């Protein structure tokens, strides 16, 4: 990544900050801090951590240097055109299981963006492959002490990983991960498991290689491949039925015990989907340790259950019983149906509606991918409580829009009820006990 010739245009200077007091102005262009070019937000945050700063700027096309002093943790106070201060790094892979390639036509453009930016991995916990990172850029990751990273590994066998990602640079993964360990940096790993592709002996090797990098490798999540009905012309992928899911669980649980003894952590964790597909009970909450891989659906249901029960324990029974309708995915329907029976002594009777995913189809059964059209298709004409309760992850973050582009208000109009999204077990209890 090269510094853009125009530098970093400053769009706002926060009042009463070191930059404002030193005379930095909107419209100035930041070129260097302490004689080091500022490529992006990572550089900016690292370089502005110093107490003494020399800012090399351009003002009206003329060079200008400003020297200032500030507190060790005091923000400099500058804002720029974009949060990252550079363009997003996009994906250069063509993974055989890429979910974006399985999207129906006509989805909003943001759903088709393939980002693979290590900076977003560090800042937001996004998973990246490291295949679009040059040696110079990887050296900057080491220099800036970027840790932890979240890395989509899938397989450590170079030939298999290259085949999965269809990118010749994908085979260098162990070289890169070993370098992170040698530099004292940490990472979390993800494996999307495809039957007949990276399971069996390949999975054994991957887990052995990753465990050799512990504790730099802090955790490994294994999730089953997601397959939609929109795979015409794409690689045929094998998914996991009940018995095959049970076989994966039987493979991983002994490894967890071995790791717990050796590393004081199970290290490898299975997403909730494996147990739902296998029709087996979920592990106990302590098996998820610090819920490091919660974004991969590892322990998501147990965390919800713990929050739900803790919040419920603080409540008193309602003076007047009521019935509520709660919609969700089909995968976790048995889990939630059983959990919500605990509401009955409090005078709340929940009718759980499992919503088949017709929009994506395939083996997509989780609540977070249920769309507005799915809700309408399944619930139209049924007697529902007002409001209808749905998990908030059905909606785009910060927006009342479903994955298929339908607005929350459109679905409410079609069903004739208000819809109340809830984020977790605590928020659900709060909704249920409102008068």
N, C-alpha and C positions, 0 to 999 in steps of 0.2 A: 504494500500500500504506500503510495507516494503522497506527499503533502501537496494539496492543490495550490497552484501558484498564487491564488488570491488570498490564501490564509484562511482564518476563521473570522468572518464578519460578526461583530458584536451587535446584538439586537436589543439588549436591555442591560442596564447597570443598576443593580439593586441599591436602594438608598442606604446610607449609613454603613457601607461595607468598605473594606480596604481599597477596592478598585475605585469606588466613587470618591473616597477621600483623597486618593492619589491623582485624580483628574482624568481617569479613563472615561471615554464618552461613547454613546451610541453612534455607530457608524465607523468607529475605529476597527481596524483589522488586526487580530492577534496573529503574529507570526511565530514567535519563539518565547519560551519561558526559561530563564537561566541558560540561554544560548542553545536550547534544545527545541527542535521543531515540534509543534503540537499537531499530531496527526488526527486525534480523536478524543473522545471523553476519557478513555483510559489514561492517555498521556496527560490530559488536563488535570485529572484528579490526582495523579501521582506527583506531577510537578508542582502543583499548588499546595501540596502538603508541607512544603518548606516554609520557614518563617521569613526568610529574606528572598525576595523575588525581583528579578529584572525582566520586565515585559518589553519585548520588541514588537512595536506596532507600526501600522501605516495609518496616517490620518490625512485625508485629502490627497492621497498618492505620495505623500512625503514620509520618510522614516522617522520614527519617534521611539525613544526608550524611556521607560518610567521605572524607577526603583522604589520599592515599598517594603514595609515590614508589617507582619500580622501575627496573630496568635497561631499556635501549632495546629489547632483544629478549626480555626476560623475560616469560613468560606470566603473566597476571593470576591464573589458577588457578580460574576458575569454570566450572561445568557447568550445563546447562539441560535442560528437558524434551525438546527435540528438537535435532538437530544444526544445522538451519538456523535455529532459534529462531523459526520462523514456519511457516505452512502452505506446502506445495509449490504452485507455480504450475502449473496444468494447461493443456492445449492447448485453444485456442479455434478451431482450424482444422478443416476437414473435407476434408483433402487427398485427392485422387482416388486416390493410391497408398498411403494409410496402411496399414501392415502390420497394425496392430492390428485394423482393420476387416475384415481377411482371416483372422482367427483362427477356428478351429472352435469350436463351442459347448462349454461345459463346462471350458475351461482355467482354471487357478487365477487368482484375481482380480488378482494382481500383474501378470500378463501383459496385462491390459486397462487398465492405468494409462497415461494419455497425459500425461506430464509435458512441460512446455515452459518450464522455469525457468532464467533466465539465470544464476542463482547456481550451479546445478549445472553449467552450461556452463563457468563459470570454475573451479569447484572440481574437477570430475570430467572435463571435456572432452566433456560431452554436447552434442549439436547442438540448437540452439533456433532459432525462426523470428523472434523479436522482435515478433510480431504481438500479443501480450498485454501489452506493456509500454507504459504510459501515458507521456506526455511528461514528467511529474514523475519517474516511475521511471527513464526513460532519462537524465534529467538526473543522477540519483543514480549511475547507471553511470559517467557522465563524471566526476562529482565524486569518486567513490571510486577512480578510475583502474583500472577492472576491465579487465584485459588479460592474455592474449588471450581473446577469446570464440570460440566455435565456432558458426557460423551456417549454417543450412539456407537456401540462397538459391534454388536450382532455376531461377529466371529473374529477370532484372532488369527486363524489360518489365513495367510495372505491371499491364496488363490480363491478360497471360499468368499472372503470379504470382497475381493475384487469382483467376483461373479455376482454377488448380491447387489453391490452398489453400481456395477458396470462403470467403474472408474479406475483406471490403472494406478492412481496414487493411493487407493484405499488399502493396499497391502502393507503400508508402513505403520499401521496402528500401534503395534507393540513397540516399535522404535520411539514413537512419539510419547506413548504412555510411560515408558521406561525413563525417558528424559524428564518428564514431569516428576516422577518419583525421585530421580537423582537430584533434582533441583529443590526437593523438599516441598513440593506442591501436591495438592490433593485433587482427586476427581471422583465423581460418581458415574457408574456405567449403566447402560441400558442394552438389553438384548431383545429384539423382536424375533420371536421364534417361529420358524416356518417348518412344517413337517416335511422331512426328506431333503431339507436344504442345509440347515444349520443346527439340527438337533442331534441326538445320538452321540457318536464319538466326537463330532465337531463341537458340540456343546461341552462335552467333558474337557476337551482341550482348552476351549475358551475360558471356562471357569477355573481350570488349573493355572492358566497364564495370568488371569486377573488376580487370583489369590496370591500368586507369587509377588504381586506388586502391593499387597497390603502392608502397612495401613494407608499408603498413598491412595490406593483404591479403597474408598470408604464404604461403598455399597454397590451392589449389582441388582438391578431389577430385570426380571424376565416377564415379558408380556406376550400373549398369543397374537399372531398376525391378525389384522382386521381386514376382512374382504367384503367389498360391497358388490352389488349386482352390475356395476358398471366396469366390467373388466374385459370387454371385447378387444381383442388384439393384444392383450397383456399376458405376461407369463402366468401359466397356471400354477396356483399355489395350493399346497395342502394345508387344511385347517385341522383342528383337534376336536374329536368327539369326546364323549364322556370317558370312555376307557383309555383313550390316548392322553387325556388330561390327567387322569389318575396315574398313568405311567410316568408323566413328567413330575408329578408331586412325589411319587415314590423315589424318583431319581434325586430330587433336590433336597428332601428333608434329611437324609443321612449326611449330605454335604454340609447342611446348616449346623448339625450337631458337631461335626468335625471342625468346622470353622470356629464355632463357639468355644470349643476347647482350646484351639490353637491361637485365635486372634481376639478372644473375648467379644466377638460379634458373630452373628450368623452370616454376615457379609452378603449372602445371596438371598434375595427375597422374590417370592412369586406374587404377581398381581392377583387381586381378588377374583378376577375372571376365571382363573384356573380352578378354584374351589367351587365356584358357581357352576362352571361347565361340568365338573366332575360330580356334582351333587354331593359334596362332602362338606362337613362343618368347617368354618373358617378357623384359623389358628387363634389362640388366645391373644389378647391385646399386647402382652409383654413380648410376644414373638416378633412384633414389628419394631421393637426397641424405640428409637427416636422418630419413627415415621419419616425417615430420611427420603424415602421414595414415594411419598404420598401423591405426588403429581402423576406418577405412573399407575395410580390405582392400587398401590400396595398398602393395605391397611385402611383404605378409605371407608369401608363399611364399619370396621371396628371403631374407628375414630368417631364416626357419626353416632354409633351406638353408645359410646362412652359419653359424648356430649349430651345426647338425648336423655340418657338415664340420669345423669347428674342434674340437668335442668328440671327433669320431671320430679325428682326427689324433693325439690324445694316447693312444689305446688300442692294446693289443696283441691279436693274434688269440687267440681262445678256444682252450683246450686241447681242448675237445670241441665240435664243431659243434652248432648247435641251430636249430630252425625256430620262427618267431614269427608270430602273426596280428595284423594291424593293420587296424582299421576306419576308414573316413573317408567323406567325401562323394563323389559321382560326378564333380563338376566337376574336381577336381584329381587324379583317379585316375591319369591318364597321367604327371603330374609326379612323384607320389610313387612310382609303380611304377619309374620310371627312377632316381630318387634312391636308393631303397633297395637297388638292385643294388650300390651302393658298399659295402654291408655284407658282401657275399659273401666277399671276401678275408680278412675277420676271422672267418669261420666262422659267420656269422649269415645265415639265409635267410628273408626276409620274404615272407609271403603277404599281399598287400594286398586288402582286401575293400571294394569300392565299395558304399555303402549307398544304394539309391534312397529318396528321401523320399516315402513314401506318405502320411504323416500330413498334411503341408502340400500336397504335390502341386504342380501348376503348373510354374513354371520354377525351383523352389527346389532347389538341388543342392549347397549348401555344407555342410561338416562341422558347423559351429556350430548348424545347425538340424535335424540328425538327432536323432530321438527314441528313447526306449527301445523303443517298439513297432516302430520301423523296424529296429532292430538285431535284435530277436527274429524279425521276419518274414523278414529276409534270411538270418540265420545259424543259425536253429534247425535242428538235424539235421546241420550241417556239422562237420567235424573241425577243432577250433580249438586253438591253444596255450593253456596255462594259466599266466599270465594272458593274456587278450585285451587288447591295447593300443588305447586310443581317445583322441582329442584331448580335453583337459579342457574346451574351450569347448562341448562337447555338454551339459555340466552347468551348472546354475545356480550362480552365483558363491557360494562358501563352503558350498554344499550338494551332497549326492550325489543330486540330483534332475534328471531330464531335463525337456525342455519340455512333454512330454505328461503330466507329473506322476508318471511311473513312477520308483520309487527304484532306485538302482544295485543294491541287493541283490536287488530283484525281477528285474531283467534277468539278474543272475548266476545266480539260481536257475533261470530259464527256459533259459539256455544251458548250465548245468552247468560254468561256469568262473568264476574270479575275473576282474574287470575292473580294469585299471590305467590310470587317466587320466594323460596327460602334457601339460605346458603348452607346451613348445617343443622345438626340436631338441636342445638340451643335455640336457633332462630325458629325452627319448626315449633318447638314447645311454646315459644312466645306467641306465635301466630295462633296456635290452637287454644290458648287460654285467654285470648282477647275476648272481651264481652262484645 
